[in-house]
Each structure stands twice: as structure tokens, then as C-alpha cells.
Amino acid sequence: MNQLQGEVISAVATSSNLGDYETTYEGFNWKDVEKEFSWYETGKLNLAYEAIDRHVDAGRGGRTALLYSDATRDEAFTFEELQHLSNKFANVLRDTGIQKGDRVFVFMPRTPELYVSILGTIKVGAVVGPLFEAFMETAVKDRLEDSGAVAIVTTPSLLSRIKRNELPELQHIIVVGDEVEPGEGIIDFKSAMAGASSEAEIEWVDREDGLIIHYTSGSTGKPKGVYHVHNAMIQHYYTGKVVLDLQEGDVYWCTADPGWVTGTSYGIFAPWLNGATNVIRGGRFSPADWYETIQKYGVTVWYSAPTAFRMLMGAGEDVISKYNLSSLRHVLSVGEPLNPEVVRWGLKVYGKRIHDTWWMTETGGQLICNYPSLPMKPGSMGRPLPGIEAAIIDDMGNVLPPYRMGNLAIKTPWPSMMRKIWNNPAKYEEYFRIQGWYISGDSAYMDEDGYFWFQGRIDDVINSSGERIGPFEVESKLVEHPAVAEAGVIGKPDPTRGEIIKAFISLREGFEPSEELKADISKFVKVGLSAHAAPREIEFKDKLPKTRSGKIMRRVLKAWELQLPVGDLSTIED
Ligand code: PRX
């Protein structure tokens, strides 16, 4: 049990939006949220219209929607400009014959063109598939193949990672760059956009029509395509209002990349549905750069991750004192456990409580949070939002009393719940195996005040720097290395990254353990799969613990690593 459980930081004076809704659990009705959209009457909608065009129609088109900067660019876009650009891109897609329901992927760094591409794709009713720019060949191919993508938007430098000859369904590659080499199926983004009309018919879809597929990892099998529909916007809008606390005039910065769900639900949808000015910073993390971004734009609401806060903490207070961060009103975190230590540090250096929020790729939006009006217990994820019912249940589906550890489960449904796992109904069913509940795969307990406390993953999924990594995908790549006979991968606790990837490896005949070999194996994963999936630590073993059916027992590897008892070994090979 958490030692710090008694500690409570009361809610400081706040202008919480929650008061707009009935805040008791019984009185809450999602219909009250829906009524704020006109499609409540027609039933036909499009998230991109509600996020961008609606503000133009309401006379707010001149407001700043996007403030973008990286090492070489510094640009601002109004809602009206984004409307025109996304219309143009919608027309570019339509010219190729792309239709409602087709999968269109985006694989590029954070630039305005990425955001325009995502909005334009949604406008034609196609389903967006975001890919993180660090993905290498195998990772890219697996995702395009599984989803049957027909088009991808990318940059010249990433082009070589797309194996077109192995992807028969992929017909169009839209390349964003200054010099685009012509080729079959290649569309030059710039010239196509220049020739396209800035007016477009929006594809009005049903609320259950497809919006986005985010690929994410489980402990077995290839990454799974988590499929979300337009109806999710109700939750994005609502949580943007009551959890991000977005208000008139806010300058909001979410540091996540759209390759991950936080970068779309809260880097695109929630802020724009609420009409906020959205800051996008390209390039890589550096403490000075981040503080400079907050100061430059006068960021008021800032959403980031524990790893980033821990790195900022590590960078010390000197760097903070060089910047004026007084614009900050509300700070939030997601992705991994937020240490009480970090909360206390945030209070000291920013004068703000860092609000933890809990949710997952599959949930599409925030569910358990420290919303602004809630007294905070540092170390807890907060409480379920009004409209959401959470519980700790055992494997039989019995609801457990306070302080008992078990499966963190959510009563179904809620607006942004995933609607399928692409091509894999069996995987989807697993989440709902207990009637009436979504089983998250996290273990937690609830205290007597209804606050939830994260304890860990029930499966072997690794969470490194807030990025979710499936051990199977890494192991599959490792065994492709000529020296590797067998590989088992675990998450090893790490003070900054939460966990790092550690691989246990047995070598093939004729290979000897060495530091060079470790480096070479790690690089092999980095180049073949992606940098964040590469093991930071490798240990060679003569033999790995396996079940009689030949499955590597990661649980035993973990016990070795943590010097814990190995538990039941009745299924081990010998
Ligand atoms: O284990 C939980 C952890 O991240 C998992 C979901 O990862 P992903 O789908 O990549 O989504 C991350 C961003 C929404 C969860 O099953 N996790 C997420 N938020 C928290 C967390 N663990 C502890 N505290 C959190 N606030």
C-alpha cells in the first residue's frame, strides 16, 4: 500500500468547467454533452468539421488554431486557414479515388502538413492510421499490411522504409518535401495542394463510422489495430472541457506525437473541438527548448508525461529560473505512474499541481483523472470522471472492496470506447470477457474515497518512457539476428524511463558473448523495428526458462532480474 496515501493537496482556486454538467454520477447524462453539437439533431457528423469548420461558421475563423515551430520553421494558422488547407487535402485524396472507410496512413514528423493531412483524411470519411516517425521497415510493413492501407503520406527521408513491392494494396504515396522524385503512384504533396480547391464537400458520416486506427502492443502477437469511430468526439470534447479545463483564450500544449493516441485524442481532437489555440513543437526533447516554448507562446495548459517531467526535474532548477513560466494555469500528465515526488517538485517549481490522468489507446479518452476541482492525493490516478464507472474486480467479475488489488475495469460503454481490433475479433472479445466490463490489463486498488492507485500491468507489456512496447514484437526481431537462438524480453525498472527494455538471449552455436555483440544486436532492433523498441540492456544466458510447450517464461526472467522468488514452476521444461 502506498505510504503517501494520507497526503492530500487540496484543489487550488480553479475555474473548473465541470460545473456546466451535472456532476453526480447518477445525474450525469452523455446526451447533455452531445446537445452542444448540431448533429445531435441530424445524426450525421464529421469530427473534422466539428473541430475546425464549426468555429469558422460560428464567426471564430480568425482565431489562431495552430502555433507551430521547430528548428527551421515558425508559423501560425487560423481556424479558417486550417479549414482551407484540410479542404485542399481532402480534394487531393478524392482525386485519387479515396473514399469513406479507406485507410490512409500518415508517417512523418510533427509539421503543419501532418495535421492538415489528418484533418483532410477525416473530412473525406477515410480512416487515419498514424505511424510514429521512428518506425522502421518491419514495423511499418506490419501495420500497413494488417490494415490494408491504400495510401500513405510521408516525407522523402522516410520513403525507403515503405516496402511497396510487399504491399499490394498500397496504391498512393503522397510525399511532403521540396524535391519529390516522380514515380508510379507517387503524388507530390506541394504541387497537388497548389492545384486543389480550398472548398470541399464534407463527407457526413454516422457516429459509428471509422475515424482512426492506432496500432498498439499487447504481450502476445503482432501489434493490434485499435479502431475508433467519430462518436469518440463526445468524450474528447467533454474531457477537453472538464479535465484539460480548456477555456476561452487558452493556449494549450500537448507534447505527444500523433503516432501515439495522446497525440491525436489530446494533441488534435480535444483542443480543437474546444476551440483552443494548439501549440505544436517539432523536433526532439530538450529542457531549455520546452521552457522556451511555454514562455514564447504563453502556454496556459500543458499536457505531458512522467518521463518528461522526470527529465525536466533532472535538468535542475537553474534552467527554469531563466524562463518566465507564469502563464501556466494547468498542468497534466499521462502514460505511466506519476511519482508523488514529481508532483511535489511541480508544486515547488511551477507552483502547479501536476494532474495525473489514466486511460489507454483502447479507451480513446481519459477515464480516471485528477480533474481540477478534485483534491489530489499524490501517487493516485484520481477518480473516475462523472459519466464513467470504474471498479476493481477479480477474475470472476466480482467487485472487490476498497484496498483489494485486482483488475482495473470500466463499466461499458462510454463514447470513445474502441469499437474493434482490426481483423481480430477474438482479441477484441478478450477485453470484454466479463459481462458488462472492459478489462484494462492494469492492476490497481481503490481507496475508501474512490481514488484509484495504479499497481502494474497484469500482462508482460512494457512501458518505457510512456511508450507501450510488446515484448513479442521485440523478441521476434531479436531472433532474426544471426547470432540469436532465443530471446526473452522484459521491462526492467528505471528511475527516469519508468522501465527499460532488457533482453535475455541465448546464442547460436559458434557465437561468443561480447560487448560488441550486445551493441550489434541492439542496433539490429533499432534499425529493423524502431529506436524505442531496442533493448538498452542485454544479458546472455546458456538457456532460457521455457514452458513444456516451448513458451519463454518472461515471469521467470523478471524474477531473476528483480531477485524475487520465481513462483510456480510446474510448467517449466526441465
Ligand atoms: O499501464 C497503463 C499505462 O499505460 C497503459 C496504456 O498505454 P497506451 O495505450 O500506450 O496509452 C498511453 C496514453 C493514454 C495503461 O494500460 N498508463 C497510462 N496512464 C497511466 C498509466 N499508468 C499509470 N498511471 C497513469 N496515469
Residues whose N, C-alpha, C, O or C-beta is under 5 A from the ligand:
A	BS01	PRX	T262 V334 G335 E336 P337 L338 D356 T357 W358 W359 M360 T361 E362 M381 S440 D442 F454 G466 R468
